[in-house]
């Protein structure tokens, strides 16, 4: 079984420009979108076009914006499957 640190290393290697920590990866599969069309959906489960819309319009401030930006980077680079081991915790 993979842990957040191993998943972090895999994603960090593929997206070296983005600063993140393993706890952020775990939060992607546990924090739900608090508002909007996808309210109550896990951030890791948000559709790519929705994440891309935020990337174009601007991410919200704070932790939510940081997590959405991280998920956009992961999704854009085709790395979403690397989050699967974190869902099994």
C-alpha positions as CSV (number, residue, x, y, z in Angstrom):
1,X,0.0,0.0,0.0
2,X,1.2,3.5,-0.9
3,X,1.4,6.3,1.6
4,X,1.0,10.0,1.0
5,X,4.8,10.5,1.0
6,X,5.3,8.0,-1.9
7,X,2.4,9.5,-3.9
8,X,3.9,12.9,-3.2
9,X,7.3,11.9,-4.6
10,X,5.7,10.5,-7.8
11,X,3.6,13.6,-8.4
12,X,6.4,16.0,-7.4
13,X,8.7,14.3,-9.9
14,X,6.2,14.9,-12.7
15,X,5.2,18.4,-11.7
16,X,8.4,20.0,-10.3
17,X,7.1,23.5,-10.7
18,X,4.4,23.1,-8.1
19,X,5.2,23.3,-4.4
20,X,3.1,20.8,-2.3
21,X,3.3,18.6,0.7
22,X,1.9,15.1,1.3
23,X,-0.9,16.4,3.6
24,X,-2.3,18.4,0.6
25,X,-2.6,15.2,-1.4
26,X,-4.5,13.5,1.3
27,X,-6.8,16.6,1.6
28,X,-7.6,16.3,-2.1
29,X,-9.4,13.0,-1.4
30,X,-11.1,14.1,1.8
31,X,-12.1,17.8,1.3
32,X,-15.3,18.5,-0.6
33,X,-16.1,21.5,-2.7
34,X,-18.0,23.9,-0.4
35,X,-20.1,25.7,-3.0
36,X,-21.1,25.9,-6.6
37,X,-22.2,23.4,-9.2
38,X,-20.1,20.6,-7.7
39,X,-20.8,21.4,-4.0
40,X,-20.1,18.4,-1.8
41,X,-17.9,16.6,-4.5
42,X,-14.4,15.7,-3.4
43,X,-11.8,18.0,-4.9
44,X,-10.0,15.0,-6.4
45,X,-13.3,14.2,-8.2
46,X,-13.9,17.6,-9.8
47,X,-13.9,17.5,-13.6
48,X,-10.9,18.8,-15.5
49,X,-12.9,21.5,-17.4
50,X,-14.1,22.9,-14.0
51,X,-10.6,23.0,-12.7
52,X,-9.4,24.6,-16.0
53,X,-12.2,27.3,-15.6
54,X,-10.8,28.2,-12.2
55,X,-7.3,28.3,-13.7
56,X,-8.5,30.8,-16.3
57,X,-10.7,32.9,-14.0
58,X,-8.5,32.7,-10.8
59,X,-8.5,30.3,-7.9
60,X,-10.2,31.4,-4.7
61,X,-8.0,32.5,-1.8
62,X,-6.7,30.3,1.0
63,X,-6.6,26.6,1.3
64,X,-9.4,25.9,-1.1
65,X,-7.6,27.8,-3.9
66,X,-4.3,26.1,-3.2
67,X,-6.0,22.7,-3.3
68,X,-7.9,23.5,-6.5
69,X,-4.7,24.7,-8.1
70,X,-2.9,21.5,-7.1
71,X,-5.7,19.3,-8.4
72,X,-5.7,21.3,-11.7
73,X,-1.9,20.6,-12.1
74,X,-2.4,16.9,-11.2
75,X,-5.3,16.6,-13.6
76,X,-3.7,18.6,-16.4
77,X,-0.7,16.3,-16.3
78,X,-2.7,13.1,-16.3
79,X,-1.7,12.1,-12.8
80,X,-5.1,11.7,-11.1
81,X,-4.7,7.9,-10.9
82,X,-1.8,8.4,-8.6
83,X,-4.3,9.6,-5.9
84,X,-6.1,6.2,-5.9
85,X,-3.9,4.7,-3.1
86,X,-4.8,7.6,-0.8
87,X,-8.5,6.9,-1.2
88,X,-8.1,3.5,0.4
89,X,-7.0,4.9,3.7
